[in-house]
Amino acid sequence: MSNIVSLSIYIIGAYILSGLGLVYAISYLLYCIFLEIRLLKNGCVNCYYYGKICGFGKGRLSALFFKKGDSSKFSQKKLSWKDMIPDMLVFIFPLIGGIILLIYTFSWIILFLIAALLILSFTGNALVRGFLTCGNCKQRELGCPAEDLFNKK
């Protein structure tokens, strides 16, 4: 379920940005792929779920491409809101692109997709992470920088 939310955001974002030109949509998708690889390489390799099935399905995927890291590094990492900016840009880029498209040529489809993007980015991610994944995560119990940031520990 968590990957469906992320993939939906990526697909909607790419569709919106394609209205500005194919180069914007492709650049956006490459950016999303870069963020996913960065997560697998820098986060998942140090996670308790490396090589295992996790709520995001990335523990096994990470093991296919990267060597296992140091589990103690995962809980030692500190995140700030500044560290979240690259992830926030995943919805900000298409949001801005969608607003530009609406200004130049109003479209109910683009307006609907912007609304869907915002709902998925905020409510969808919060529900998935809060109830389906993070709430049942062993790594959260061992120490998780995202848990610390979002729950202000």
C-alpha positions as CSV (number, residue, x, y, z in Angstrom):
1,M,0.0,0.0,0.0
2,S,2.8,2.5,0.9
3,N,4.4,2.0,-2.5
4,I,1.1,2.5,-4.2
5,V,0.8,6.0,-2.6
6,S,4.4,6.9,-3.7
7,L,3.9,5.6,-7.2
8,S,0.6,7.4,-7.5
9,I,2.3,10.7,-6.5
10,Y,5.1,10.1,-9.0
11,I,2.6,9.3,-11.8
12,I,0.3,12.2,-11.1
13,G,3.2,14.5,-10.8
14,A,4.7,13.4,-14.1
15,Y,1.3,13.7,-15.8
16,I,0.9,17.3,-14.5
17,L,4.4,18.3,-15.5
18,S,4.0,16.8,-19.0
19,G,1.6,19.6,-19.7
20,L,4.5,21.9,-19.5
21,G,6.6,19.7,-21.8
22,L,8.0,16.1,-21.9
23,V,11.4,17.3,-20.6
24,Y,9.8,18.4,-17.3
25,A,8.0,15.1,-16.8
26,I,11.1,13.1,-17.6
27,S,13.3,15.3,-15.4
28,Y,10.8,14.9,-12.6
29,L,10.7,11.1,-12.9
30,L,14.5,11.0,-12.9
31,Y,14.5,13.0,-9.8
32,C,12.0,10.6,-8.1
33,I,14.2,7.7,-9.2
34,F,17.3,9.5,-7.7
35,L,15.5,9.9,-4.4
36,E,14.5,6.2,-4.3
37,I,18.0,5.1,-5.0
38,R,19.4,7.5,-2.4
39,L,17.0,6.0,0.2
40,L,18.0,2.4,-0.7
41,K,21.7,3.2,-0.7
42,N,21.9,5.5,2.4
43,G,19.0,4.4,4.6
44,C,17.8,0.9,3.8
45,V,21.3,-0.7,3.9
46,N,21.5,0.3,7.6
47,C,17.9,-0.7,8.5
48,Y,16.8,-3.7,10.6
49,Y,14.8,-4.8,7.5
50,Y,17.7,-4.9,5.1
51,G,17.1,-8.1,3.1
52,K,13.7,-8.6,4.7
53,I,10.2,-7.6,3.8
54,C,9.3,-4.3,5.3
55,G,6.3,-2.0,5.2
56,F,7.7,-0.2,2.2
57,G,9.1,-3.3,0.4
58,K,12.5,-1.7,0.1
59,G,14.5,-3.8,2.5
60,R,14.6,-6.7,0.0
61,L,15.1,-4.3,-2.9
62,S,18.0,-2.6,-1.3
63,A,19.7,-6.0,-0.7
64,L,19.6,-6.7,-4.4
65,F,21.7,-3.7,-5.3
66,F,23.7,-2.6,-2.2
67,K,25.8,-4.3,0.5
68,K,24.6,-4.3,4.0
69,G,25.6,-1.3,6.1
70,D,26.0,-0.8,9.8
71,S,22.7,-1.1,11.7
72,S,23.8,1.2,14.4
73,K,24.1,4.1,11.9
74,F,20.4,4.0,11.2
75,S,19.4,5.0,14.7
76,Q,22.3,7.5,15.1
77,K,21.3,9.6,12.1
78,K,19.5,12.8,12.9
79,L,17.0,14.4,10.6
80,S,15.8,18.0,10.5
81,W,13.1,19.6,8.4
82,K,15.8,20.9,6.1
83,D,16.7,17.2,5.3
84,M,13.1,16.7,4.2
85,I,13.2,19.4,1.5
86,P,14.2,17.0,-1.3
87,D,11.3,14.8,-0.5
88,M,8.9,17.7,-0.3
89,L,9.9,18.8,-3.7
90,V,8.3,15.6,-5.1
91,F,4.9,17.2,-4.6
92,I,6.0,20.9,-4.8
93,F,7.4,20.7,-8.4
94,P,4.1,19.3,-9.9
95,L,2.0,21.6,-7.6
96,I,3.8,24.7,-9.1
97,G,3.6,23.2,-12.6
98,G,-0.1,22.5,-12.1
99,I,-0.8,26.1,-10.9
100,I,1.1,27.5,-13.9
101,L,-1.0,25.3,-16.2
102,L,-4.2,26.4,-14.5
103,I,-3.3,30.0,-15.0
104,Y,-2.6,29.6,-18.7
105,T,-5.3,27.2,-19.6
106,F,-7.7,26.1,-16.9
107,S,-8.4,22.4,-16.9
108,W,-10.7,20.5,-14.5
109,I,-8.4,17.4,-14.9
110,I,-5.3,19.3,-13.8
111,L,-7.3,20.8,-10.9
112,F,-8.5,17.4,-9.9
113,L,-5.0,15.9,-10.2
114,I,-3.5,18.8,-8.0
115,A,-6.1,18.0,-5.4
116,A,-5.3,14.3,-5.6
117,L,-1.6,15.0,-5.3
118,L,-2.2,17.1,-2.2
119,I,-4.4,14.5,-0.6
120,L,-2.0,11.7,-1.4
121,S,1.0,13.7,-0.3
122,F,-0.4,14.7,3.1
123,T,-3.3,12.5,4.1
124,G,-2.3,9.4,2.1
125,N,1.3,9.4,3.4
126,A,0.2,10.2,7.0
127,L,-2.3,7.3,7.0
128,V,0.1,4.8,5.4
129,R,3.0,5.7,7.6
130,G,1.0,6.2,10.8
131,F,-1.2,3.1,10.7
132,L,0.2,0.6,8.2
133,T,4.0,0.9,8.3
134,C,5.7,2.9,11.0
135,G,3.2,1.9,13.7
136,N,4.3,-1.8,13.2
137,C,8.0,-1.2,12.5
138,K,10.7,-3.0,14.5
139,Q,13.3,-0.3,13.4
140,R,11.1,2.4,15.0
141,E,11.5,0.5,18.3
142,L,15.3,0.3,17.8
143,G,15.6,4.0,16.8
144,C,14.4,5.8,13.7
145,P,15.4,9.4,12.8
146,A,12.1,10.0,11.0
147,E,10.1,8.9,14.1
148,D,12.2,11.3,16.2
149,L,11.6,14.2,13.8
150,F,7.8,13.7,13.2
151,N,7.1,12.9,16.9
152,K,9.6,15.6,18.2
153,K,11.7,13.3,20.3
